[in-house]
Amino acid sequence: MIRVSIVGASGYAGGELLRLLLDHPQVEIAQITSESFAGKFAYQVHPHLRGRTQLRFVGQEALEACDVLFLALPHGAAQRQIANYAALAARIIDLSADFRLRDGGVYQQYYGEAHNAPEWLDRFAYGLPETNRAALEGAAYASGVGCNATAVTLAVWALVRAGILQADQPLFADLKVGSSEAGRSPTESSHHPARAGVVRPFQMTGHRHEAEVRQTLSAYGHFDIRMAVTSVELVRGAAAAVYVTLPGIQEKEFWAAYRAAWNDSPFVRVVHDKAGIHRHPEPRLLAGTNYADVGWEYDPATGRAALLCAIDNLGKGASGSAVQCLNLMCGFEETTALTFSGFYP
């Protein structure tokens, strides 16, 4: 049994973390913090947890030492106090963007300001287990993942890994996302669209999550990732379609690449059926889960392909992956507390 605390537990990601960790048999939740809701019960902010916990929020000044500290703070906050947090816990999992990128210069390019703790960037293992499992096993520090970066990376990973998709063509990623990507209190500066129909267009510096995808794929070359994100009539979920041209590929080559990439990944499911109404990945079916459904559509006549991935942005795209990291870091079974399969209809 380990003691964990959540800093910034009143946001959507913090609430999802709390929900998941309440079902973890090897975790005791010690404290949850919120500056705005200190003194209130968790269920007064997260009403779906009524009857599940009597934990109250405390201010950060009351934070005590624990085994693992989850940081679910706004981007930029964790890096300013990372040394103080490290003094409280031997292991830290940060859900924000503060420690996802290894290069401080790239961070400044995409986030518009210099990093406050660049000496810490190399200490954090990137927190997407499906592409970085070995580095996360036993690690002391893990970063969060960008929800859109997760969807795009998992959409293309199998073909990049197999050498079918190479770094000689731009990857155009079209993402449809739920409103929860904007957070509990969306602002004008949010890098996620908060309202249905709001599009973030292609820019020279691009969407912030492009840098994460480039970094993850860098072992296979420099991939030119372009993202466009549109908020649709959905609360939770992100669906990525990455458009590429792959002339002369046969269906069996897709299957071989996807099976080789994902057979040993408990949370990635290949969805590619010839008939039925659920032939391709669908984010509505993944709400509340840590699963990523991947698939493709291919036209052999033109060589045009759409590489697909659907996730819950608060699950696989944030808190679910964070709990998966916890399991790997602490030597627990990787799927612990993460086996909820969603609901249908």
C-alpha positions in Angstrom: 0.0 0.0 0.0 1.3 3.4 -1.0 0.2 6.9 0.0 -0.6 9.3 -2.8 -1.8 12.9 -2.9 -3.2 14.9 -5.8 -2.2 18.6 -6.2 -4.9 20.4 -8.1 -7.6 17.9 -7.6 -10.6 20.1 -8.3 -10.1 20.2 -12.1 -11.4 17.7 -14.6 -8.1 15.7 -14.7 -7.7 15.8 -11.0 -11.3 14.6 -10.5 -10.7 11.8 -13.0 -7.5 10.8 -11.1 -9.4 10.7 -7.8 -12.1 8.5 -9.3 -9.6 6.0 -10.7 -7.4 5.9 -7.6 -10.4 5.3 -5.3 -10.6 1.9 -6.9 -6.9 1.1 -6.8 -6.3 -1.7 -4.2 -2.7 -0.7 -3.5 -3.3 3.1 -3.1 -4.3 5.1 -0.1 -5.2 8.7 -1.0 -3.7 10.9 1.6 -4.6 14.4 0.5 -6.2 16.4 -2.3 -5.5 20.1 -2.8 -7.4 23.0 -4.2 -6.8 26.6 -3.4 -10.4 27.6 -4.5 -12.2 24.8 -2.7 -10.1 24.3 0.5 -12.3 22.9 3.2 -15.0 21.5 0.9 -15.7 17.9 0.3 -14.5 16.4 -2.9 -18.0 15.4 -3.9 -19.1 19.1 -3.7 -16.9 19.7 -6.8 -17.1 16.2 -8.3 -20.7 15.2 -7.6 -20.3 11.7 -9.1 -18.0 10.9 -6.2 -20.8 11.4 -3.6 -20.7 8.4 -1.3 -17.3 7.3 -2.6 -15.1 9.4 -0.4 -15.2 11.8 2.5 -11.9 13.5 1.5 -11.8 17.3 1.8 -9.7 19.6 -0.2 -6.8 21.3 1.6 -4.6 24.2 0.5 -1.1 23.5 -0.7 0.4 24.9 2.5 -1.0 21.9 4.3 0.5 19.3 1.9 2.4 16.5 3.7 5.0 14.0 2.6 3.7 11.0 0.6 5.0 8.2 -1.6 3.7 9.5 -4.9 2.5 13.0 -5.8 0.3 13.7 -8.7 0.4 17.2 -10.1 -2.8 18.2 -11.9 -2.1 21.9 -12.1 -2.4 24.4 -15.0 0.4 24.5 -17.4 3.4 26.4 -16.1 2.6 25.9 -12.4 4.5 22.7 -11.6 7.8 23.8 -13.0 7.9 26.8 -10.7 7.7 24.6 -7.6 9.1 21.3 -8.7 12.0 21.2 -6.2 9.5 21.7 -3.3 7.3 19.0 -4.6 10.2 16.6 -5.0 11.1 17.2 -1.4 7.7 15.8 -0.4 7.6 12.6 -2.6 10.1 10.2 -4.0 7.9 9.8 -7.1 6.0 12.5 -9.1 3.6 12.2 -12.0 2.9 15.6 -13.6 -0.2 15.8 -15.8 0.6 19.2 -17.3 2.8 20.1 -20.3 5.6 21.3 -18.1 7.9 18.2 -18.4 6.8 16.6 -21.6 9.4 18.1 -23.9 13.1 17.3 -23.4 14.4 20.5 -25.1 13.9 23.8 -23.3 14.2 25.7 -26.6 11.3 23.7 -28.1 9.3 24.3 -25.0 9.8 28.1 -25.4 8.9 28.0 -29.1 5.6 26.3 -28.4 4.6 27.7 -25.0 5.9 31.3 -25.6 8.1 31.5 -22.5 11.3 30.2 -21.1 11.1 27.1 -19.0 11.5 27.8 -15.2 13.3 24.5 -14.4 15.1 23.3 -17.6 17.5 21.2 -15.5 14.5 18.9 -14.6 13.4 18.2 -18.2 15.7 15.2 -18.6 14.6 13.7 -15.3 11.0 13.0 -16.5 10.1 10.0 -18.5 7.5 10.8 -21.1 4.2 9.3 -19.8 2.8 7.4 -22.7 3.4 3.7 -21.7 2.6 2.4 -25.2 5.7 4.1 -26.6 7.9 4.5 -23.5 7.1 1.5 -21.2 10.7 0.6 -20.5 11.7 4.1 -19.4 8.6 4.3 -17.1 9.2 1.0 -15.3 10.7 2.0 -11.9 11.0 5.7 -12.9 10.9 8.4 -10.3 9.3 11.1 -12.4 6.8 10.8 -15.2 5.3 13.6 -17.3 1.8 13.8 -18.5 0.7 13.3 -22.1 -1.1 15.7 -24.4 -4.5 14.3 -25.2 -4.3 15.2 -28.9 -0.7 14.1 -29.1 -1.7 10.8 -27.7 -4.4 10.2 -30.3 -2.1 11.2 -33.2 0.9 9.2 -32.0 -1.2 6.1 -31.5 -2.8 6.5 -34.8 0.5 6.4 -36.7 2.7 4.4 -34.4 2.2 1.0 -35.9 3.1 2.0 -39.5 6.0 4.2 -38.4 7.4 1.4 -36.3 7.0 -1.0 -39.2 8.8 1.4 -41.6 5.7 1.7 -43.8 5.2 5.3 -43.0 8.4 7.2 -43.3 9.5 10.8 -42.6 9.4 11.9 -46.2 5.8 13.3 -46.3 3.8 15.7 -44.0 1.3 14.1 -41.7 -2.0 16.0 -41.7 -3.9 15.3 -38.5 -7.6 16.3 -38.2 -8.9 16.0 -34.7 -12.5 16.2 -33.4 -12.5 16.8 -29.7 -14.9 17.2 -26.7 -15.4 20.4 -24.8 -13.7 19.0 -21.7 -10.3 19.6 -23.4 -10.7 23.2 -22.5 -10.8 22.4 -18.8 -13.2 23.3 -16.0 -12.6 27.0 -16.6 -11.6 27.6 -20.2 -10.0 31.0 -21.0 -9.2 32.9 -24.1 -5.6 31.7 -23.9 -6.5 28.1 -23.7 -4.7 26.1 -26.5 -7.8 23.9 -26.8 -11.0 25.1 -28.5 -13.7 25.4 -25.9 -16.8 25.7 -28.0 -18.3 23.5 -30.7 -17.1 24.5 -34.2 -14.0 26.4 -33.0 -11.0 25.4 -35.2 -7.4 26.0 -34.4 -5.9 26.5 -37.9 -2.5 25.4 -39.1 0.2 27.8 -38.1 4.0 28.0 -38.6 4.6 27.1 -35.0 1.6 24.7 -35.0 -0.5 23.3 -32.3 1.5 22.7 -29.1 0.9 19.0 -29.1 2.8 18.7 -32.5 6.1 19.0 -30.6 5.2 15.9 -28.5 4.4 13.8 -31.5 7.7 14.9 -33.2 9.6 14.0 -30.1 8.1 10.6 -29.8 8.6 9.7 -33.4 12.1 11.2 -33.5 13.8 7.8 -33.3 12.4 7.1 -36.7 13.2 10.5 -38.3 11.9 14.0 -38.3 8.2 13.8 -39.0 6.4 17.0 -40.2 3.2 16.9 -38.1 0.4 19.4 -38.8 -2.7 19.4 -36.6 -6.1 21.0 -36.9 -8.4 20.7 -33.9 -12.2 21.3 -33.9 -14.4 21.1 -30.9 -17.6 19.1 -31.7 -20.8 18.3 -29.8 -19.0 16.0 -27.4 -18.0 16.4 -23.8 -15.3 13.7 -23.5 -13.3 12.3 -26.3 -10.8 12.9 -29.1 -10.8 11.3 -32.5 -7.8 11.7 -34.8 -7.6 11.0 -38.5 -4.1 11.3 -40.0 -4.1 11.6 -43.8 -1.2 10.0 -45.7 -0.5 8.5 -49.1 0.9 5.0 -49.1 0.8 3.6 -52.6 0.9 -0.1 -53.2 0.1 -1.3 -49.6 -1.9 -4.4 -49.1 -4.4 -5.0 -46.4 -2.4 -7.8 -44.9 0.5 -5.3 -44.4 -1.7 -3.1 -42.3 -2.8 -6.0 -40.2 0.8 -7.3 -39.7 2.0 -3.8 -38.6 -0.9 -3.2 -36.2 -0.7 -6.7 -34.6 3.1 -6.4 -34.2 2.7 -3.0 -32.5 -0.2 -3.6 -30.2 -0.5 -7.3 -29.3 1.3 -6.7 -26.0 -0.4 -3.4 -25.2 -3.4 -4.1 -22.9 -5.1 -0.8 -23.6 -4.8 -0.5 -27.4 -7.5 -2.2 -29.5 -7.5 -2.6 -33.3 -10.9 -1.7 -34.6 -11.2 -2.4 -38.3 -14.3 -4.3 -39.4 -15.8 -4.7 -42.8 -19.4 -4.5 -41.7 -21.6 -3.1 -39.0 -22.1 0.3 -37.5 -18.9 0.3 -35.4 -16.3 -0.4 -38.0 -13.9 2.3 -36.9 -12.8 3.8 -33.6 -15.5 5.8 -31.9 -14.7 8.1 -28.9 -18.3 7.9 -27.5 -17.7 4.2 -26.7 -14.5 5.1 -24.7 -15.8 7.6 -22.2 -14.4 6.8 -18.8 -11.9 4.3 -20.0 -8.1 4.1 -20.5 -8.5 2.4 -23.9 -7.3 3.7 -27.3 -9.0 2.2 -30.3 -7.0 2.4 -33.5 -7.7 1.5 -37.1 -7.4 2.7 -40.7 -9.3 3.2 -44.0 -7.3 2.7 -47.2 -8.1 3.2 -50.9 -5.7 0.9 -52.9 -6.6 2.7 -56.1 -5.1 6.0 -55.0 -2.9 4.9 -52.1 -4.7 7.4 -49.8 -5.1 6.3 -46.2 -6.7 7.7 -43.0 -5.0 6.4 -39.9 -7.5 6.5 -37.0 -7.4 6.7 -33.2 -10.1 7.4 -30.7 -9.6 8.0 -26.9 -11.2 9.6 -23.9 -9.2 12.8 -23.5 -9.6 12.7 -19.7 -8.8 9.0 -19.6 -6.1 7.7 -22.0 -5.3 11.4 -22.8 -4.6 12.4 -19.2 -5.5 10.7 -15.9 -5.8 7.1 -17.2 -2.3 7.2 -18.6 -1.1 8.8 -15.4 -2.4 5.9 -13.3 -0.9 3.5 -15.9 2.4 5.2 -15.3 1.9 4.8 -11.5 1.5 1.1 -11.9 4.7 0.8 -14.0 6.7 3.0 -11.8 5.7 1.2 -8.6 5.8 -2.4 -10.0 2.0 -3.0 -9.9 0.1 -4.9 -12.5 -0.1 -2.4 -15.4 -3.9 -2.6 -15.7 -4.8 -2.1 -12.0 -7.8 0.2 -11.5 -8.0 0.7 -15.3 -10.1 -2.1 -16.6 -13.5 -0.3 -16.9 -14.5 -1.1 -20.5 -17.0 1.8 -21.0 -20.7 1.5 -21.6 -23.0 0.9 -24.5 -25.4 2.1 -25.7 
